[in-house]
């Protein structure tokens, strides 16, 4: 469209300056998109870029350096100076019960500032590494492409910026956020950073959403609201993410916790089914997404780099902000303390409204209101219980994940069950409890008040807990109450007429549209997560709860129409028939959960490691050795759908975790317990990877305070994990990691190219009566070998048998356990 419009403008041979200006705008915008798309395709086409690989440390780094140098040469005559620094930090830190150790990983830091210098800097962060089996187009090559173009745009400005900006292309985010830690704790430029913007992805394309801000510093949210061209933000997402429900972290946490600087976290969230898979390719990211992200980031950075508040951001750190967008058109933000006042005003208005209705009725109205509330709560409880029973039955029947490729089926099944149950309970209450003698208009109005009261209670609870997301029930109280007051005279004169219903629905439009938008975002995030949340939590239970909650919220202000209607038999029949048909389709197995459709893939995720395990005795001899393909399912269905294609992978080769061994006796990549709840081990000949582990005890000495200090040396691939298991009565008193205080028994290690051997020491407090047979501690080291150079014939043969709708993420690994 832009090309055709540009040609039309350029073909008009006149000297109209307005048309020339617009033509230049189209041309500039087109070139921006082409530059970002080109950078995205080049980086993604390199292939997977795990830390330590040539693809990550050489090819991608060289490309980014070339692009930065080109931008610097193009802007050398402008008012800004560009300084480039290639950092190779080494360090360690603790996060989420993991000790993360890194050695000579890569950071590309680009400093843009006025030629006469700057004292204060913004930080724009993205990462160019990827997980081992994904091209990483959205996570996070597209953000690198956007940042390159934003750098180019800012460098070409004709007037100097007030402050400077550091563009950090970090090369080790997927390895427990290591590169950002190396920059913020070790780089000399980090001391001048006053705030940051982090670009991430939890999906492939779509809009980028602001899902974290702060801590506190409301001026950052105000800057986004003021500057964003295409706003997409929600404080609800921030509070959900920071609650820990979503098992993920971003570099935001590193800058917040270790740098003590405020920031904004943005991420692409759509189509998370393809996140961290081979389908995360450049062609799936629409140019609209790239252009939207570029517009937003450029506008936001321009605003912040000219802001006086950046100079002393700590001065403006006061409280949180309530923020949300309205259909991506406009963003709304106000301080949390103002939100608290608004919330309490809505609560007060509700109580005054209800108290006025009770006036002169000797408490009869309050009694009816309490009974009506009990009926509503009973309907919700019965609904949730019924839908959960359906979900559990489907789980036990082996029909889990049926909705993965067909989400509308889940809505039809669980949604119809939930809506029918709510309707049935209220219909029974209307016919059996209230009877036919009561005026239906009075009964309908009573249950409107019931909905208002219940939303008001939710609003009060969230406000008392200090949650900014209380704005949602505030909207669900304020707008319906205002609509009801405006329509009260009409209702008294004409009853529940069609015009009343139309006006009533118009009054609910804004809060309901926003609520439906939030529900869509929740499903957009959580449904793909259920495909990689492991084998412990039944996904049907989670999804059934989410669908039921959505139906309860959306039906709240339509509950009283049940009492205004003469009969609900027809609606109940339709809902019941829909539920029966969907249940029959699902239970019959006709709906397959996964899809290999190139336009809309929904792959089943599997992790396969060709691993060799070696167990040593206390005197260093090999006690046991085996090798096999260690197979883990990333979702609840296990191998049930794979077994018909590969009969060897069945329950006869199920393996159990060995609690007396470090990490259960298997080479876990990270301490994610869901990976070892259900696992399969298929014996095959041993692999012989390049760079086999070289591990030795360098020294052992007794300290003057009675502890035993052991020093070790390990040399192996770029990704290793260390598991420690002290025997009974033994404790770790100190070690060489982090702040020297043991906080976890799991250490994750990675290195870039040219790193030396890994040296570390442990200080152990022995028991009062040491055992010569068991020793003091078991130390296990797992090595992970990524890339085509480490493939094995056994692994390739198995991978070739997996169906097209699966995505087996695979590599070679080893597990060595030593006793000391």
LUMDRENNU-875124 format. One record per residue (C-alpha): residue in one letter; x, y, z. Coordinates in steps of 0.5 Angstrom, whole numbers, padded with zeros to 4 digits, always signed. Each point is the difference from the previous one (the first is absolute). Last residue first. Layout:
REM residues N
aXYZ...
//
This chain:
REM residues 820
x+0068-0074+0095x-0005-0003-0005x+0000+0001-0007x-0006+0000-0005x+0001+0001-0007x-0006+0002-0005x+0001+0001-0007x-0004+0003-0006x-0002+0000-0007x-0005+0005-0003x-0008+0000-0001x-0006+0004-0001x-0005-0005-0003x-0006+0005-0003x-0006-0005-0001x-0005+0001-0006x+0004-0003-0005x+0000-0007+0003x+0007-0002+0004x+0004-0005-0004x+0005+0004-0003x+0002+0002+0007x+0001-0007+0002x+0005-0001-0005x+0003+0007+0001x+0002-0002+0007x+0002-0007-0001x+0005+0003-0006x+0003+0005+0005x+0000+0008-0001x+0005+0003+0003x+0003+0005-0006x-0007+0001-0001x-0001+0005+0006x-0001-0001+0008x+0004-0004+0005x-0002+0000+0007x+0005-0002+0005x-0003-0002+0007x+0004+0000+0006x-0001-0004+0007x+0003+0001+0006x-0002-0005+0006x+0002+0003+0007x+0003-0003+0007x+0002-0007-0001x-0004-0006+0000x+0004-0005+0002x+0005+0003+0005x-0006+0003+0003x+0002+0007+0004x-0002+0000+0008x-0001+0008+0002x-0002+0001-0007x+0004+0004-0005x-0001+0007-0002x+0002+0001-0007x+0004+0006-0004x-0001-0001-0007x+0005+0003-0006x-0001+0002-0007x+0004+0000-0006x-0003+0000-0007x+0006-0002-0006x+0001+0006-0004x-0005+0004-0005x+0002+0001-0007x-0007+0000-0003x-0006+0002+0005x-0001-0004+0007x-0006-0003+0003x-0001-0002+0007x-0006-0002+0004x+0001-0002+0008x-0006-0004+0004x+0001-0001+0007x-0003+0007+0002x+0002+0006+0005x+0007-0002+0002x+0003+0007+0002x+0006+0002-0004x-0003+0006-0002x-0001-0003-0007x+0004-0006-0001x+0007-0002+0003x-0003-0005+0006x-0002+0001+0007x-0003-0004+0006x-0003-0006-0004x-0003-0005+0005x+0001-0007+0002x-0005-0004+0005x-0003-0004-0006x+0004+0000-0006x+0001+0006-0004x-0003+0000-0007x+0003+0005-0005x-0002+0001-0007x+0004+0003-0005x-0003+0002-0007x+0004+0001-0007x-0001+0004-0006x+0006+0002-0004x+0003-0006-0001x+0006-0003+0005x+0005+0001+0005x-0001+0000+0008x+0005+0001+0005x-0001-0001+0007x+0002+0003+0007x-0002-0004+0007x+0000+0004+0006x-0002-0005+0007x-0002+0004+0006x+0003+0000+0007x+0001+0007+0001x+0008+0000-0002x-0002-0003-0007x+0000-0007-0002x+0003-0001-0007x-0002-0003-0007x+0003+0002-0006x-0001+0000-0008x-0006-0005+0000x-0001-0002-0007x-0004+0001-0006x+0001-0001-0007x-0007+0000-0004x+0000-0002-0007x+0002+0005-0005x-0003-0003-0006x-0006-0005+0001x+0001-0007+0000x-0007-0003+0001x-0001-0007+0003x-0004-0005-0003x-0008+0000+0001x-0004-0001+0006x-0007+0003+0000x-0002+0004+0006x-0006+0003+0001x-0003+0006+0005x-0006+0002+0004x+0002+0004+0006x+0007+0002-0003x-0002+0006-0004x-0005+0003+0005x+0006+0001+0005x+0003+0006-0004x+0007+0000+0003x+0003+0002-0007x+0004-0004-0005x-0002-0007+0004x+0006-0005-0001x-0004-0006+0004x+0002-0004+0006x-0006+0003+0004x+0003+0007+0000x+0006-0002+0005x-0002-0007+0002x-0003-0003+0006x-0007+0002-0003x+0001-0004-0006x-0006+0002-0005x-0003-0005-0004x+0000-0003-0007x-0005-0002-0005x+0002-0005-0005x-0006-0004+0001x-0004+0006+0000x+0001+0001-0008x+0005+0002-0004x+0001-0006-0004x-0006+0001-0004x+0002+0006-0004x-0006+0002-0004x-0005-0003+0004x+0004+0002+0006x+0000+0008-0001x-0007+0001+0002x+0001-0003+0007x+0007+0003+0001x-0002+0005+0005x-0007+0003-0001x+0002+0005+0006x+0005+0004-0004x+0007+0001-0001x+0001-0007-0001x+0007-0003+0002x+0005-0005-0003x+0006-0002+0002x+0003-0004-0006x+0005-0005+0003x+0007-0001+0003x+0003-0004+0006x+0005-0001+0005x+0001-0002+0007x+0005+0000+0006x+0006+0003-0004x+0005+0000+0005x+0002+0007+0003x+0001-0003+0008x-0007+0003+0002x-0003-0004-0006x-0001+0003-0007x-0007+0001-0004x+0000+0001-0007x-0006+0002-0005x+0000+0001-0007x-0005+0004-0003x-0004+0000-0007x-0005+0006+0003x-0007+0000-0003x-0005+0006+0002x-0007+0000-0003x-0004+0005-0002x-0007-0001-0003x+0000+0005-0006x-0006+0004-0002x+0001+0003-0007x-0004+0005-0003x+0002+0002-0007x+0005-0006-0001x-0006-0005+0003x+0004-0005+0004x-0006+0000+0006x-0001-0003+0007x-0006-0001+0004x-0004-0005-0004x-0007+0000+0000x-0003-0006-0002x+0002-0004+0006x-0007-0002+0002x+0000+0004+0007x+0001+0006-0004x-0006+0000-0005x-0005-0003+0005x+0002+0005+0005x-0001+0006-0005x-0007-0003-0003x-0002-0001+0008x+0002+0007+0001x-0003+0003-0006x-0007-0004+0002x+0000+0003+0007x+0001+0007-0002x-0005+0000-0005x-0005-0004+0005x+0002+0005+0005x-0002+0006-0005x-0006-0003-0002x-0002-0001+0008x+0001+0007+0002x-0007+0002+0001x-0004+0007+0001x+0007+0004+0000x+0001+0005+0006x+0003-0005+0005x+0005-0002-0005x+0001+0007-0002x+0003+0001+0007x+0006-0004-0002x+0002+0004-0005x+0004+0005+0004x+0005-0006+0003x+0000-0004-0007x+0006+0002-0002x+0004-0001+0006x-0003-0007+0001x+0001-0002-0007x+0008+0002+0001x+0000-0003+0006x-0002-0007-0003x+0004+0001-0006x+0006+0001+0005x-0002-0006+0005x-0001-0004-0006x+0007+0002-0003x+0004-0002+0006x-0004-0006+0002x+0001-0003-0007x+0007+0002+0000x+0002-0006+0005x+0006+0003+0004x+0005-0005+0001x+0002-0002-0007x+0004+0007-0002x-0002+0007-0001x+0002+0000-0008x-0007-0001-0003x-0003+0004+0006x+0004+0006-0002x-0003+0000-0007x-0007+0001+0004x+0002+0005+0005x+0002+0006-0004x-0005+0001-0005x-0005-0003+0005x+0002+0006+0004x+0000+0005-0005x-0007-0002-0003x-0003+0001+0007x+0003+0007+0001x-0003+0002-0007x-0007-0003+0003x+0001+0004+0006x+0001+0006-0004x-0006-0001-0005x-0004-0001+0006x+0002+0006+0004x-0001+0004-0006x-0007-0003-0003x-0003+0000+0007x-0004+0006-0001x-0002-0002-0007x-0003-0006+0002x-0004+0003+0005x-0003+0005-0005x-0001-0006-0005x-0004-0004+0006x-0004+0006+0002x-0002+0001-0007x-0002-0007+0000x-0005+0001+0006x+0002-0002+0007x-0005+0004+0004x-0003+0006-0004x-0001+0005+0006x+0005-0002+0005x+0005-0002-0005x+0000+0006-0004x+0001+0004+0007x+0005-0005+0002x+0004+0001-0007x+0005+0005+0002x+0001-0003+0007x+0001-0007-0003x+0005+0003-0005x+0004+0003+0005x+0000-0006+0004x+0002-0004-0006x+0006+0004-0001x+0003+0001+0007x+0000-0007+0002x+0003-0004-0006x+0005+0006-0001x+0002-0001+0007x+0000-0007+0000x+0005+0001-0006x+0004+0006+0004x+0002-0005+0006x+0005-0002-0005x+0005+0005+0004x+0000-0005+0006x+0000+0003+0007x-0003-0006+0004x-0005+0005+0002x-0002+0002-0007x+0000-0008-0002x-0005-0001+0005x-0004+0006-0001x-0001-0001-0007x-0002-0007+0001x-0005+0002+0005x-0003+0005-0005x+0000-0005-0005x-0004-0004+0004x-0005+0006+0002x-0001+0002-0007x-0002-0008-0002x-0005+0000+0006x-0003+0007-0002x-0001-0003-0007x-0003-0006+0003x-0005+0005+0004x-0002+0003-0006x-0002-0006-0004x-0004-0002+0006x-0004+0006+0001x-0001+0000-0008x-0002-0007+0001x-0006+0002+0005x+0000-0006+0005x-0006-0005-0001x+0004-0005-0004x+0004-0003+0005x+0006+0003+0004x+0003-0007+0002x-0002-0005-0005x-0001+0004-0007x+0005+0005+0001x+0005-0004+0004x+0000-0005-0005x+0001+0004-0006x+0006+0003+0004x+0003-0006+0001x-0001-0002-0008x+0002+0006-0003x+0007+0000+0004x+0000-0008-0002x-0001+0001-0007x+0005+0006+0000x+0005-0004+0003x-0001-0006-0005x-0001+0004-0006x+0007+0003+0002x+0004-0006+0001x-0002-0004-0006x-0001+0006-0005x+0006+0004+0003x+0004-0006+0000x-0002-0002-0008x+0001+0008-0001x+0008-0002+0002x+0001-0005-0006x+0007-0001-0001x+0001-0001+0008x-0007-0001+0002x+0001-0008+0000x+0006+0001+0005x-0003-0006+0005x-0004-0005-0003x+0003-0006+0004x-0007-0002+0003x+0003+0002+0007x+0001+0007-0003x-0007+0000-0003x-0003-0002+0006x+0004+0005+0004x-0002+0006-0005x-0007-0002+0001x+0000+0000+0008x+0004+0007-0001x-0006+0002-0004x-0005-0002+0005x+0004+0002+0006x+0001+0007-0003x-0008+0001-0002x-0002-0003+0007x+0004+0006+0003x-0002+0005-0004x-0007-0002+0001x+0001+0000+0007x+0003+0007+0000x-0006+0003-0004x-0005-0004+0005x+0004+0003+0006x+0000+0007-0003x-0008+0000-0001x-0001-0002+0007x+0004+0005+0003x-0003+0005-0005x-0007-0002+0002x+0002+0001+0008x+0003+0007-0002x-0007+0001-0003x-0004-0002+0006x+0004+0004+0004x-0006+0004+0003x-0002+0002-0007x+0000+0008+0001x+0007+0001-0003x+0003-0007-0003x+0000+0003-0007x+0004+0006+0003x+0005-0004+0003x+0002-0004-0006x+0001+0007-0004x+0004+0002+0006x+0004-0006+0000x+0001+0000-0007x+0003+0008+0000x+0004-0002+0006x+0004-0006-0004x+0000+0005-0006x+0003+0005+0004x+0005-0005+0003x+0002-0002-0006x+0002+0007-0003x+0004+0001+0007x+0004-0006-0001x+0001+0002-0008x+0003+0007+0002x+0004-0004+0005x+0002-0005-0006x+0002+0006-0004x-0003+0001-0007x+0001-0003-0007x-0005-0001-0006x+0003-0002-0007x-0004+0002-0006x-0001-0004-0006x+0002-0007+0001x-0007-0002+0002x+0000+0004+0006x+0007+0000+0004x+0001-0001+0007x+0004+0003+0005x-0001+0000+0008x+0007+0003+0003x+0004-0002+0005x+0003+0005+0006x+0005+0005+0000x+0007+0000-0003x+0000+0007-0003x+0007+0002+0003x+0003-0007-0001x+0000+0002-0008x+0004+0006+0001x+0003+0001-0007x-0006-0004-0003x-0005+0005+0002x+0002+0006-0004x-0002-0004-0006x+0003+0001-0007x+0003-0007+0000x-0007-0003+0003x-0004+0003-0006x+0005-0003-0005x+0000-0006+0003x-0007-0001+0000x-0001+0002-0007x+0005-0004-0003x-0003-0006+0004x-0007+0001-0002x+0001+0001-0007x+0005-0006-0001x-0005-0005+0004x-0005+0002-0005x+0004+0000-0006x+0003-0007+0002x-0007-0003+0001x-0003+0003-0006x+0006-0003-0004x-0003-0007+0002x+0004-0005+0004x-0001-0007-0002x+0005+0001-0006x+0005+0001+0005x+0000-0007+0003x-0002-0002+0007x-0003-0007-0003x+0006-0004+0002x-0002+0001+0007x+0001+0005+0006x-0007+0004+0000x-0004-0004-0006x-0006-0001+0005x+0001+0007+0002x-0004+0003-0006x-0001+0007+0003x+0004+0003+0006x+0006+0004-0003x+0003+0003+0006x+0001+0007+0004x+0004+0001+0006x+0000+0007+0003x+0006+0003+0005x+0002+0002+0006x+0007-0001+0003x+0003-0004+0006x+0005-0003-0004x+0000-0007+0003x-0007+0000+0001x-0004+0004-0005x+0005-0001-0006x+0001-0007+0002x-0008-0001+0000x-0001+0004-0006x+0005-0005-0004x-0006-0005+0000x-0003-0005+0004x-0005-0006-0001x-0005-0005+0004x-0006+0004-0001x-0004+0000+0007x+0006+0003+0003x-0004+0006+0003x+0004+0005-0004x-0003-0003-0007x-0007+0001+0003x+0001+0007+0003x+0003+0002-0007x-0005-0003-0004x-0006+0004+0004x+0004+0006-0001x-0001+0000-0007x+0003+0003-0006x-0001+0000-0008x+0001+0007-0002x+0001+0002-0008x+0004+0006-0001x+0003+0000+0007x+0002+0007+0003x-0004+0002+0005x-0003-0006+0003x+0008-0003+0000x+0002+0006+0003x-0005+0000+0005x+0002-0007+0002x+0007+0002+0001x-0002+0006+0004x-0004-0005+0005x+0007-0002+0003x-0002-0006+0004x+0004-0006-0002x-0001+0002-0005x-0004-0004-0006x-0002-0006-0002x-0005-0003-0005x+0001+0005-0006x-0003-0004-0006x+0003-0001-0007x-0005-0001-0005x+0000-0006-0004x+0006-0004-0002x+0002-0007+0003x-0001-0001+0007x+0003+0002+0007x+0005+0005-0003x+0005+0005+0003x+0002+0008-0001x+0002+0003+0007x+0000+0007+0001x+0005+0003+0005x+0000+0006+0005x+0006+0004+0003x+0006-0003-0003x+0006+0004+0002x+0003-0006+0005x-0001-0005-0006x+0006+0003-0004x+0005-0003+0003x-0002-0007-0001x+0000-0005+0006x-0007+0000+0003x-0004+0002-0005x+0003-0003-0006x+0002-0007+0003x-0007+0000+0003x-0003+0001-0007x+0004-0005-0003x-0002-0006+0005x-0007+0000+0000x-0001-0007+0002x+0003-0002-0007x-0005+0002-0005x+0002+0007+0001x+0007-0001-0002x+0003+0004-0006x-0003+0007+0002x-0001+0006-0005x+0001+0006+0005x-0002+0006-0003x+0002+0006+0004x-0004+0006+0000x+0003+0008+0001x-0004+0006+0003x-0002+0006-0003x+0000-0002-0007x+0003+0004-0005x-0003+0003-0006x+0000-0003-0007x-0002-0007+0002x+0004-0005-0004x+0002-0004+0006x-0007-0001+0003x-0002-0003-0007x+0006-0005+0000x-0001-0002+0007x-0007-0001-0001x+0002-0004-0006x+0005-0004+0004x-0005-0001+0006x-0006-0003-0005x+0005-0005-0003x+0002-0002+0007x-0007+0000+0002x-0002-0005-0006x+0006-0004+0002x-0003-0002+0007x-0003-0004+0001x-0005+0002-0006x+0005-0003-0005x+0003-0005+0004x+0003-0005-0005x-0002-0006+0005x+0003-0006+0003x+0006+0002+0004x-0004+0006+0004x+0002+0007-0003x+0005+0005+0000x-0001+0007-0002x-0002+0004+0006x-0004+0006+0001x+0001+0006+0004x-0001+0008+0000x+0004+0004+0005x-0002+0007+0002x+0006+0004+0001x+0002+0006+0005x+0007+0004+0000x+0000+0002-0008x+0006+0002-0004x+0001+0006-0005x-0001-0005-0006x-0007-0001+0002x-0001-0007+0002x+0000-0007-0002x+0003-0006+0003x+0000-0007-0003x+0001-0006+0004x+0001-0007-0003x+0000-0005+0006x+0004-0007-0001x+0001-0006+0005x+0007+0000+0003x-0002-0005+0006x-0007-0001+0003x-0002-0003+0006x-0008+0000+0002x-0001-0002+0007x-0008-0003+0000x-0005+0001+0006x-0003+0005-0004x+0006+0005-0002x+0007-0001+0003x+0006+0004-0003x+0006-0002-0003x+0005+0004-0004x+0004+0000-0007x-0001+0006-0005x+0002+0000-0007x-0001+0008-0002x+0000+0002-0008x+0000+0008+0001x-0003+0005-0005x+0000+0007+0000x-0005+0005-0004x+0000+0007+0000x-0005+0005-0002x-0001+0006-0003x+0000-0002-0007x+0006-0001-0005x+0002-0007+0003x-0007-0002-0001x+0001-0005-0006x+0007-0003+0002x-0003-0001+0007x-0006-0004-0003x+0004-0004-0004x+0005-0002+0006x-0007-0002+0004x-0002-0004-0006x+0007-0003-0001x+0000-0002+0008x-0007-0003+0000x+0003-0005-0006x+0006-0001+0003x-0003-0002+0007x-0006-0004-0004x+0006-0004-0004x+0005-0001+0006x-0003-0001+0007x-0007-0002-0002x+0001-0004-0006x+0007-0003+0002x-0004-0003+0006x+0002+0002+0007x-0007+0003+0002x-0005-0003-0004x-0002+0003-0007x-0004-0005-0004x+0000+0002-0007x+0004+0005-0004x-0007+0002-0004x-0003+0003+0006x+0006+0005+0000x-0001+0002-0007x-0007+0000+0000x-0001+0004+0006x+0005+0005-0003x-0003+0000-0007x-0007+0001+0003x+0003+0006+0004x+0003+0003-0006x-0006-0001-0004x-0005+0003+0005x+0004+0006+0001x+0001+0001-0007x-0008+0000-0001x-0001+0005+0006x+0005+0005-0004x-0003-0001-0006x-0007+0001+0003x+0003+0007+0003x+0003+0002-0006x-0006-0001-0004x-0004+0004+0006x+0005+0006-0001x+0000+0000-0007x-0008+0000+0000x+0000+0006+0005x+0005+0004-0004x-0004+0000-0006x+0005+0000-0006x-0003-0004-0005x+0001-0006-0004x-0004-0005+0003x+0003-0007-0001x+0004+0001+0007x-0007+0000+0004x-0003-0006-0004x+0007-0004+0001x+0000+0001+0007x-0008-0002+0001x+0002-0006-0004x+0006-0002+0004x-0003+0002+0007x-0006-0005-0002
//
